[in-house]
């Protein structure tokens, strides 16, 4: 067929007279081609007796609707064919009528009897389409007919028709709200439907008609949780949103007891040592001071909801992932919320629209749950192709995630963003730097220096500040104006504009002193080359100097020029958005949208959980259903045990052993065992009894492991959550006591073979510790730490320098910069005294770790046995390599052990426990910033080259006055190297000292330059990518040199 011109409203076409031309076969894509005829041709085709022509006409009409063209004038011709016997034609007619029934109500009412007959059609699609058209006719007179049709459709055998009935309920309710009671009866009936096709639609009807009727959900709660995984994506979103609100009204808050610990976390961690010193009764006395609150036990139905929604984090639908994320954020314990972070970060690879919604919610979450997204910091880095809205949201997230550990990386990113051509984005970046400076005091000076460098003209900024606060500096401001008036003609345009503003403000506040100066400045500006300055001068003169003709504005000049300006708010715009339910339109807009339902507060006392119990009706007890339930029994029993250690800790003691026997299988599969359970179900049916025997063997092994570990029952869920969180200090203490009892029973030969058995560590960690014993030197015998570097190393390094005088070993890098520090006093340690030193030697286990020598001495009368490191409680990123266990320390004897600590380039303290067979002591090691680096030896040219790369915000400068006792090379080098583990870099100038090093964890360069001028103040400069380290190092070195 030859190509025809595009369809238009004009008469005529490419076909000859009497030769009707029809569209292509729909399979070939002809439906959406532009080869259409006039409406007259379509009407003729609809009036024929041939079903093929009618079908072709309807296809073309539906295609027109799909392309957005108006086909409403064809309604009379189409509605006549609603009684057509051809199923395909009838389907397309109903599609058309659904679209135009509301617009052509009078004509649709003429065919209402046909629609009613369609409700009895044998084809389920026709029945559903008839109900859909009937509910689309928005005429109050047919409300009784619609109600009758919905009730009949709700009892239909086809789940598709029942789904359509659920869709029709909100339409009828919006037409006549008086039908609410009858519609609630239909909703209650449909909520009991066990078909996944109906579940989402009826919950949507419930949300539209009667969201306050929570009692309708009680009996169907568990069914909805179990069906959730198989519901379509749209239904999953609706059900999850509804169940979130339901759970907030029926369950207790999982974080109610965590608030007590958050009130005084220091006391919770460090208080044990003092309590032990007071005696065994101190714990009971301390317990009485806390509020009397029952220990939290998670409701099994609450756990069921969390467990059944967790696999949906892997859904292909971004809306479903977002719905599960908001459910976990609002309902899950803090230890389990972290699972949603990875799923949300995955959505950032999607379209920009999805990114925008996800980032809005991440920005809100990151304010309260910062640690959840810290491992994914780089995922929020901004790309040049991102739209401005996405850039600003990512900037918000980066600012929320900034802390003392990652602030150098964040500020380095911000320094790159400032060079962008997007002005809005650059302005947001500058505000983000200001927020970082406000929140993190250590980088305040660095951020301020960087922001000052961004000023296009500092003189203009200073003049604006003086003019804005001229009333606070009445003596300085007129003198500044006098000096600026002298150089007015030579200033830049932006400075001239600010001089005019300053003159106007001073004229209004101090006209006696500045009246003549203001007139002089305005006269100079009147004849300036720049028309903006000339225009500003004329405007200002008319405004501040009253004239005879128009003095109306001059009366308000002071209000215009000196209007109070609110200080900038340096806080997140997402600070208080979490009171809206995440993922909702109201949260996106930060305003309550129409139809939004508030998220209820947690109840003070748990409502009766028995309302969700469902009695099994008699008609279900047939033989076929019993067989099906027997087949499904291993599947559902496994799913009940999917909760892992957290559920077993939260559940009753009777169910503890049963849930424990199955928790190991889930922990091995990563916590999401829904897919593996489906696969294992078929294997269980084939193997039969063999699977049961394997399960019993697995239970036996688990019981043996449980006996060996001796974990006390009744332990709180937070100590053994699905995410593998660290156990609480109380539980670890009880484990230590139980294990020491076991060690007394064990023979001494077994203990010698396994010295690390007292540590409650996983199997993988035990293997790594055993591997380290091959090359870790034995540290039980006393080790004398050398005071300086070996003379051979000093001789080798001598040849690398260009100075005339040889470097003494003590000038290079002292082995111990800060001397011994007390870790545990002998009184608190009951005779055990512990000191530590930073050896500044490479740690053999890991070069990224700081080598720490731990010195033990026993001043008691009894030997101390089993000295080892207990369970560490470390901030994110910090790790510890424990020293091998010291089996025994006799009275009066001393020993030295070496341990490695990776401080992750931060001065955060490493908190851990020193344990003996009978006691455990909480200790803390906080490194000086100078111990976080290792010396680097380079030439002068290399030093200058690297220093040139680290400028701007990576450079910190401080002026200081050196005392007379600190003028010789020997003293300066000794004090600097004692403060920081840096290497001396040769320098051709006698009054300049250079030192270089690298941070141990990241390997970032740290360059230090001291310009010790004979006269005047000396200048200390530190260049480093790690701006926090640079700022702290400057303070420490200045303090050392000026003492």
N, C-alpha and C positions, 0 to 999 in steps of 0.2 A: 504494500500500500504506500502510495506516495505521501511525502510529508505534507501536512496541512498547516495553515496558519493557526496561531494561538486563538483559543476561544475568547470571544468578546461578546459584549451585550448587543453589538450591531447585528443586523440581519444579514443573511447570506453565508456562504461557506465555499469550500473548495470543491465539494461534490456537485455533480450536475443535477438538473431537475429530475425528480422522481427516483433518484439514487441515494437513498439514505446511507450515510457513512457512520459506522460504529467504531468504538474504541478497540484497542488491541486486547489480546488475551491477558487477563490480570496477572498470570504467572510471569509474563514477560516484562512486567513493570509498566504496562500501558495505563494502569489506573491513575498514576500520578503524572502522566504526560500531559502536555498542554493541548492535546487534540480533542477539544470538546465542542459540542454543538449548542445551539440555542436551547432555552428552556422549552420552546415549543416542540422541538424534536423529542425531548425527554418526556413531555406530556403525552405525545402520540405513542411513544414506546410503552409507557405505563398503561395506556388505554387498550393496547392490543390484547389478544387472547393467548399470545405465545409467551410461555414462561421464560424462554431464553432471552427475548427482548426486554421483558420486565427485569430480569436479573442483570442484564447489561446496563439498563438505565439506572438501577439502584446502585450498582457498583460505581458508576460515574458520579451519581449524586453524593454518595458517601465520600468519594475522592474529593469532590468539591468542598465538602465540609471540612475534610482533613487539611485542605490547603487554605482554610479560612474564608472561603467565599460564601456569600449569603444565598441559601437555597430555600428560604422560608416561603417564597411564592409557589413552591411546588407542593406545599402541604396538602391541599385538597386532592391532588392527583395521587400522592403517596398514601394517604390515609385510607383511600378506597381499597388498596391492595393488602390491608391488614388481615383480611380474611382469605388471602391466597393460599391454595393448598400446597404450593411449593415451599418446602422448609427453608431453602436458602434465601428465597425472596422474602419470606416472612421475617427471618432473622435480620436482614438489612432494613426492612421497614421499621422494625422495632428500634434499631439503632438510630434511624432518622427521627422517630417519634420521641425518643428520650431526649434528643437534642432540642426539638422545637415544640414539644407539648406544652411547656410553660408559656411560650410566646403566643401560641395559637390555641388558647384554652377552649374557646367556643367550638371550634372544629373538632378538637380532641374529645370533647364531651359527647359529640354525636356518635362517636365510635366506642363509647365506654362499654356497651354491651358486648362488643367484639373482644375487648380486653378481658372482660369477665369470663368469656368463653375460653380465652387463651390461658386463663389460670387453671383450666381443667385439661389442657392439652397433654397428650402422652409424653411429648418431648420435654425434658426438664429445662432445656434452654429457652423454649417458648414460654413455659410457665414463669421462669425467672424474668424474662424480658417483659412479659405482660405486667408483672408486678412492678417492675422498674418504671415502665411507662405510666402506670396508674399512680405511682407515688410521685411522679414528676408533674402531674397536673395539679397546680396549686390553687384549687378552688375549694373553699370550705364546705360546699354543698355535698361533696363526695367523701367527706371524712368518714361517715359510717361504712361506706363501701370499702375504703382503704383499710379501716380497722379490721373488718371481716376478712379481707384478703390477707392481711398480715398474720392474723391468727391461724388461718388455714395453712399459709405457707410455713409457719413456724412448726407445724406438725407434718410437713411434707417428708416423704421418704428420701428425697434427694438432698444431700448436704449443700449442694449449690443453691437450691431454692431457699433453704433455711438461711444460708448466708445472705441472700438477697433480701429476705425478710428482715434480717438484722440491720441491713443498710437502709431499709425503708422506715425503720422506727424513728431515727432522728428527723427525717423529713416530715413525718406526720406530727411529731412533737412540736416542731417549729411552726407548723400550720395551725395546730390547735393544742395548746398546752393543757387544756382541761382533760385531755385523754391520758394524762400521766399515769394514773393508777392502773388503768388497763394495760398500758404499755409496760409498766413495771412487771406485771404478771407474765407478759410475753418474754421480757428480758430474763426473768427468773427461770422460766422454762428453757430458754436457749442457753443460759449459763450452765445448765446441767448437761448440755450436749457434749458428747465425748469425741466429737470430730474436730480435727485440727483446722479444717476449712472454716468452721463456724466461730472458733474461739476468738480470733482477733476482731471479727466484725461485731460480735455481741458485746465484747468489752468496750469497743468504741461507742456503741449505743448506750451502754451503761454510763460511760463518762459524759455523754451528752445529755442524758435524760435525768439520771439520779445518782450522781457521784457521791452523794452523802449517805447512800444506803449501803454502808460497809457490811451490814449483816448478810447481804446477798452473796458476798464473796466468801464468807467463812467456810461453807460446805464445799466450795469449789476451789479453794486456795491450793491444795496439794495437787489437784488434777491440773490446774493451770500451770503450776511449776513443772510438772512432769511432761506436759504436752508442749511446753515452750520451745524445746529444741526443734520440733517438727512443724511449727506454725510458720506461715509465710512471713517474709521480712517485715512487711507493713504491720502485720498483726503482732509480731514480736516487740516492735517499738511501743505499740499501744499497751500491750499487756505489761511490759516491764515498767512503763511509766505509772500505770495504775498500781502495780504491786509495790512500787517504791513508796507511794503514799499509804498504802495499806499497812506495810511493815512499820512505818513510823507511828502508827496508831496502836499496833497490837504487840510490839516487842519492846524490850528495854534497850536503852542505848548501850552499845558494846564498849563505849569509851567512858562510862560513868565512873569506873574505878581508876582509870588512867589519869583523870583530873587530879586525884589526890597526890599521885606521884609527881605530876608536873608542877604542883605548887612548890615543892622543895626537892628538886632532883639531886642537889649536892648532898643533902642529908640522906637520901635513899642510897647513895653510892658509898659515901665516906663514913656514914654513921656506924657501921658495923664494928669498926675498931674500938670506938669509944664504948659501945654497948658491951663488947666483950670484956673491956677493962672494968666496967662497973659490976659485972657478975651475971649469972644466968637469969636472974629475975628482971634484968633491965628491959629485956624484950617485951615481957608482959606489961611492964609499966608504960613502955612507949606505946604499946598497942591500945592502952586505955585512953591515951591522949587523942588518937585519931577518931574521926566521927564514926559512930556505929553504923556501918553499912554492910549489907550482906555481900558475900563474894559473888561476882557476876558469873552466871551460867547461861550460855547462849541457848535459846529455845531451839529445839530440833527443827521446827518449821522455818525459823530464821536461817539456820544453816542450810536447809533444803533449798531455799531461794538462792543463796549465794553460790551453792555448789552447782545448781542447774543453769545458772546464768553465766558462769565462768567460761565454759566452752564457746559461748557466743562472742567472746572477744576476738575469735579468729574468723568471724563472719566476713563475707565479701562486702556486705553493706555497711557503709560508714555510719548510717543512722542507727543500726543495731549496735555497733561497737560503742557509739556515743551514749546510747541508752544504758548499756551495761556499765559503762564507766561512771555515769552519774549515779547509778544504783549503788555501786561499790563505794563511791565517795560519800554518799549520804547514809549508808547502812552498815558497811563492813568495819571490823576492827582496824585500828591504825596499822597493825602489823600486816594486814592482808591487802590494804588499798594499793600497795605498790605494783600489783600485777597489771593494773590498767595502764601504767605509764608506757610500756612497750607497745601496746596496741594503739594508743593515741599517737605515739611518735610515728607508727607505720602509716597512719592516715595523712601525715604531712606530705607524703609522696603523691597524694591525689590532686584533684583539680583545685584551683585557687579558691573556689567557693567553699569546698569542703575544708580546706586549710583555714579559711577565715573563721568558720564556726568552731572548729577544733581548737584553734589558738585562743579564741575568746574563753573557752572553758578551761584550757590549760593555764591561762593567765590567772584565772580565779583560783584554781587548785594550787598553783605554785606559791600563793601567798601563805596558805596554812600548811601545806604539805610540800615544803621546798625539797626535802631530801628525796622525794619520789622521782623527780625529774633531773636531779643533779648528774646521774650517770649518762644522761642523754643530752648534755649541754651543747655538744657540737651539732646536734640535729636542729637546733634553733638558730644556727648561724645564718646570716642573711645572704641571699644570692642576688646578683645584679638583675636577674630577670623577674624577681618578685614584685608584685604590685605594691604601691605605697601602703595600702592598708595592711597587707601581710607583713611588710617590713616593720611597721610601727608595733604590731602585735608581737612579733618575734623579739623586738627590742624590749617590750614590756616583760616578756618571759625571762629574757637574759638578765634584766635588772632585778627581777624577783629572785632569781637563782644565785645572784652574786653573793659570795661570802669571802671570808679572809683567805680561804684556800685557793679559790679560782678567780679572785678579782684581777690578778695580773693578766690572765688570759682574756677575761671579759673586757678590760680596759684596752687591751691591744686590739681587740675587734672593734671597739668603739672608735679608736684612733683611725682605723681604716674607713669606717662609715662616715666620718666627718668630711672626707674628701668627695662625697657623693654629689651629684648634680641636682638631686632631688632636695629642694629647700625644706619641705615639710619634714622629710626624713632626717635631715641634718639637725633641724630644730629639736626634733624628738630625741635625737642622740645626745645633744647637749644637755637636755633636761635629764636624760638617763644618767649621764656622768654626774650631774649635780645630786641626783638621788643616791648614787653609789657613795659619793663623798659624805653625804649626810648619814647614811646607814653604817658605813665602815670607816671609823675614825682614822685608821692607820694610813689610808690612802687620801686623806682629805687634802694634805698639802700637794700631793702629786696631781690630783684632779684640778685643784685651783690653779696650779702653774700651767697645766695644759689648757684650761679654759681661758686664762689670761692671754695665752699666745694666739688664741683664735680671734681676739678682738681685732677688727679691721683698723680701728683707730682708737687707741687707749685715751688720747686727749679728749676726744668727743665724749667718751663714756664718763670720764672724770668730771667734765663740765656738766653733764646731765645730772650726775649724782649731787654735785654742789648746788645746782639749781633746784633740784627736788627737795633737798634738805637745807635750803639757804637759811631758814629760820633757826636752825640748830648751830650754824656757824656764822653769826652775824658779823664777826670781825674778819674772817678769812674771805668770805664770798665777795665783798666789794673790791678787795685787793686783787683777787683773781680776775675779776672783770676788767680792772684797770690794766693789768698786764696783757690780757688778751686783746684789749682795744688797741694797744700799741702795735701788736703784730697781726691785726685783723686781716689786712690786705694780703699777707703772705701765707695765711692758713689755707688748709684744704676746705672744700665746700662743705663737707659734713661737720667740720669743726666750726665753720662760720654759722651754720644753722643753730648749733648748740650755744654759740655765743649770743645769738639773738634771743634764744629762749632764756638764757641766764639773765640777760639784761632786762627782759620783760618781767621775770619773776622778782628780781631785785627792785625794779621800779615799783612793783605793787606792794612789796613788803618793807622796803627801806628807801623811799623816794628821796629823802633829804640828802643822803650820801651819793646816790647813784642816778639822780635825775639827769644831770649833765652828761654823765658817761653813757647813759642809755640813748640820749639824743644823738650823741656823737657816733655811737655804733650803728644806729638806724640810718644816719646820714651816709655813712660809709657803705652800708649795705644797699642803699637806694640806688647807687651808681655802680654796683658790682656787675661783672660780666655775665654771671650766671643768672638766668631769669628766675630760677627757683628762689634764690636768695633775695632778689629784688621783690618778688611777689610776697615772700614771707615778711620782709621789712615793711611793706605797705600795709599788709594785713595786721601786723603787730601794732604799728603806729595807730591805726584807726581803732584798734581794740582797747589799748591801754590808755591812750591820750584822749580824753573826752573832747568832742567837737560840738559846735553849736547846732549843726544839722542833725546828726544822729548820735546820741549818747546812750541809746538803750542797751547796746551790748557792753559798753564800757562799764556799766554798773555791775555786770556779771563777769568781768574779766578775771577777778580773783578765783571765782569758782571754776572757770575754764582752765586757767594755767596751773592752779594749785589744788586741783581736785585730788582727794585722797585716793591713792592707788593701792589696791590690796596686794599683800605680799604673795609671791608665787607659792603654790601648794606643792611641796615636794613629796607627794605620796601617790600610790598607785590608784588609777581610776577604777580598778577592779577590787578595791579594798572591801567594800561592803556589798558586793554583788552576790555573795554566796547565800543570802537569804532567799534568792530566787532559785528554783529548781534548775540545776545545770541541764543544758541541752534544750531548754524551753525558749520560746520567742521572747518572753519577758526578760530572761537573763541576757539574751542577745541585745535587746534594746535598752536594758537597764531601766525599764518602766513596766508597770503592770499592764499586760495586754488583755484584750477582751477574751473572756473564757478561761483565763488562767486560774488555776486552783492552788492555793497556798500549800506549801509543804508543812504538814503538821509537826508539832513538837513531840519529842519522845515522852511517853507517859512516865509518871513517877513510880507507879506500881504496875506490874505486868497484868494485863487482862487475862481472863480465864482461857487457857489454851484448848480446853475441851470443846469449844464451839466449832473447831475445825475437824473434829472427829466425825466420820461418816459411817453410818451403819450400812452393811452390805445388804441389799434387798434380796428377798427370797428368789426372785425370778432369775438371778444371776447364777444360782447354784446348779446349773446344768452340767452334764458330764463333759461336753465339749469345752466349756469355759474353764472347768477344773483342769482339764488336760493342758489348756493353753497357759493357765496360771502356773502349773507345775513346770512347764517349759521355760516360762519367763522368770521363775523363782531365782535361779542363780544370777540372772542379769540384774534384777532389782535388789537382791541382797548385796551384790557387789556395789551397786550404785549407792546403797545406803552407807557403805563403808568408805565411800570416796573422800569423805571429809578429812581423812588423815589424822595426824596427831592432834590438831586443834579441836576437832569434833570429839575425839576420845577424851580430851581433857575437859571439854565443856559438858559432856554427857554424864548420865548418872553412873554410879559405880557398877550397877548391874550390867550395863552395856559396855563397860570399859574394856573388858577382855575381848569381847566380840569385835569391837571396832579396832582395837590394837592389832588383832590378828590380820587385819586387812590393810592397815595403814602403810605397811612396808611396800606393798605392791604399788601403791599410788605415789609414794615418795620417790620410787625409782623411775617412774614415768613422768615426773615433773609436775604432778598435781592435776593434770587434765587427762583423765582416764576414760572419757566418754567414748572416744573412738575405739580404744583398745578393748573396752568392755563389749562393744558391739561385735568386734571380731572374735573375742574370746567366747562369746555366747554360742556360736556355731561349733567351736571346738568342744565346748562343754557338752553339747548335745551328742556329739559323735563319741567322745571318750567315755561318757557316763560315769561309772564308778571310779575310773582312774583319776579323774579330776578331783573327786572328793578325797581320795587317798593322798594325792599331792597336796591338797589344801590342808589336810590334817598334819602332814609332815612339815609343811611351812609353819603351821601354828605351833608345832612342837619346837621348831627352831626358834621361833619368836619368843616362846615362853622361856627357853634357855637364855636368850639374850636379855630378856626382861629380868630374870633372876640375877644375871651377872651385873647388870647396870644398877638394879635396885632403885629405880626411880620411884619416889613416893607418890601414892595415889592422892587425888584431890588437887593436883598441881593446876595452876591457872592456865587458861588457854593461851594467854599471850606468851608464855614461856616456851611453847612448842607449837607454833602456828605453821600453816602450810608453807609459808615463805622461809622457813628455817631460821627464825630469829633466835638470837642468843637467849639462853635461859636466864632467869632472874638470879640475883645474888643469893636469895634465900634458898632456892632450889639447888644452886651449885654448892652451897655450904653443906646441905644435907647429903648431897652426893659425895662430897669429900669425906664426911664422917663415916658414911656407909662403906666407902672404899677402904678407908684406913682400918676399919674392923676386919674387912676381908683380907687385907694385907697381913694382919697379925696371924690369921689362920694359915695363910699360904706359907710354904716352906721358903727359907732364905735363898736356896739355890734358884728357885723360879724367879724370885725378885731380881736377882743379879742378872739373869738372862734378859729380862724385859724391864729395864730401868724406867721406861716411859709409860709403864702401865697405869700409873696413878693419874694420868691426864685423861680427862673425859673428852677425847677428840675423836672425830670420825676416822674410819679405817684409812681413807686416802691420806689424811694428814699424818697418821702414824708411819705410813710407808715413806713419806718424804722426810720425816724426822730421822728414820733409820738410815736413809741414804746419806743424810748430812753427817752422820757419825763417822763416816769413812774418812772425811778430811777435816773434821773439826778437832782441834787439839784438845786433849783431856785437860779439864780445868779444875780438877778436885784438889791437886796440890797447889800450894801458894805460888803465885806468879808475881814477880817484881816487875812493875812497869818501868821501862826506860824513861829517863827524863827528857832526852832530846833525840834528834835523828842521828843515825849512825854516822861516824866520821867519814866512812867510805862514800856514803850518799852525799855528804856535804862536799867532799872533794870532787865527785862527779858533777855536781851542780855548779861548782866553781867555774868550770870551763864554759858553761852556758852563758855567763854574764859578761857584760862589756865593761864593768867597773874595774878600776885599778886595784882597789883593796879587796882581798878575798873575803867571802862571806863566812862568818863563823857559823857553826851548826845551830846555835841558839837563835840566829837571825832569820833562819829559813822558815820554819814552822814548828813551834813547840808541840810536842806530842800531846800534852794536856794544857789546854788554854785556860780553863777556869778552875783547875784544881779539884780536889775531892769535894763532893757535896753529899749531904746526909740524905739517905733514902728512908731509913727506919731507925729511930732512936732505940737504944738498948732498953729503956724503960718500957716504951710502948711495945717493943718486940720481946719482952719477958726474957731479957738476956741476950737476944740476937740483935746485933748492931750491923746495919748494912749501909755502906757508902757506895758512890759510883763516880766514875770519871769518864770523860770522853777521850778515848785514846788517840783519835785522829789517825788511826791505822785502817787500811782497807779491811772490811769485814769479809772473811773467807766465804761465807755462805752466799752473800748477795752484795755486789759492789754498790747497789743503790741504798744500802742500809748504813746507818751510823753505828760504828762499833763502840759499845759501852762496856766498860769493865765494872763488874759488880764485886765489891769486896765484902766478904762475910767474916764476922768474928763472933765467937761464942764466949760471952762473959758470965754464963750461968754455971751451975754445978753439975748439970746433966747434959749428956750429948743430945744434939739436935739432929733428927733423922729426916730423910726424905725432903730435902730442900728442892723445890721446883717452882715453876711459874704456873699459876692457875689459869682459869678462864679469863682472857683479857676482855675488857670492855672499851673498845677503841672507836674513835670517830671514823667517818668514812675516809678511806684511802690510806690510813695508817695501819701498818702490820708489824708484827714482832716475830723474831726468830728466837725461840727460847734456848737457854743454856741447858746442857745435859744435867740430869738430876744429880745432886750431891747426896750420896746415900747417908753419910754420917759426918757430923762436925763435933769433935770432942771438945770438952771444956777447955777454954783458954786457947783453942786452935783457931787459925784464920785460913780462909781460902778465897780464891778469886775465880770468877767465872766470866765468860765473855758472851754477851747477847747482842743481837743486831736489831735495830729499830728503823723502819722506813717511815720517817715523819712526813713524807709527801710534800717536801719543801714548805713546811709550815711550822710554826712554833706552838702548835697545839700539843697539850700534854698527852703522853701515852699512859693510860691507866691500866693497871693489871694487878694480879694478886701474887704475893709471895706466900707459898704454902709449905707447911711442914706436915708431919704425920698427924699432928694434933691441932694445929692452928692455921689460920690464914690471915694475912695482913694486906690491906689495900694500900698500894703505893702508887706514886705518880712521878714520871720523869718528863720534865719540860726542857727542851734544848734552847740554849742561846742561839740567836740567828747565825752567829759565826761558825757554829758547829754543823750547819746544814750544807757545807760546801767542802770541796777538796781543791788543793792548790793546782794551778796550771802554769806552766812555764812557757813563755813565748818571747819573741823578739820585740824590740821597740816598734818596728814597722807594723808587725802583726797587731800589736796592742792598739796603735792609732787607727788601723783599718777597721778593727772590730768596734772600737769606740765610736767611729763615725756612723756605724749602722745603728747604734743605740742612742738616739737623741730624742728630743721632745719629751713625751711623758715617761720615757725610759731613762731619763737622766735626772738625778736628784743632786742639788748643790746646796752646800751649807758653809757659811763663813764662821771662823772660830779664831780665838786668840790663844796662841800656844804659850804656855809658861816658859820661863827661862830654863827650867829643868828639862824641858822637852824640845831642845834645839839640836841635839846631836843625832847623827844618823843611827847610831846604835839604839838609842832610847826610842826614837820614832818607829823604827822597824820592829823593835821588840814589842812595843805596845800595840801596834796594828796587828801583828801576827798572833799575839796572845788573844786579841779580841776576835779575830776572824781567821779561819784556816785558809789563808791565801798565800800565793807564791809571789816572791819579789820579781818584778820585771825591770830589766836594765833601763836606765834613763841617762841621756847625755847631760841633762841639767842637774847641777848639784843641789838645788833647792826644791827639786820635784821628786816625789816618790810615787811609784806605780806598783800595783799589786793586781793579781788576776786569779780567778778561781772559777769553778763550775759547781752548780748545785748538784747534790748527789742523786736526787730522784729524776729530775728532768734534764739535767746536763746543761742548764741555761748559764751563759757566761755572766760573771760578776766582775766588773772592772772598777778598781778604786784608784783614784788619783788624789794626792795631797800636794798642794802648791804652798810650801812653807816659805813665804817671802821673809827676807831679813827684817823688813820694816812693814808695818801695817798688819792687817788681819790675814790669816791663812785661809785657804779655800779647799774644802773637801768635796770631791765629786764622785758619785757612784753611778755607773751605767749598768743596767740589768733589765732583762725582759721581765723578771719577777719584781714588779714595782713595790710590792709589800716588803719583800726581803731587802730591796735597796733602801727604802725609807727607814726600816728598823736598823739596818747596818750603819747608816749615817749617824743615827742617834747614839748607838753603842760606841762607835769609833770616836765621835766627838767627846763623849763622856770619858773615854779612856785617855784621850790625849790632853784633856783640860784638867784632869785631876792632879 
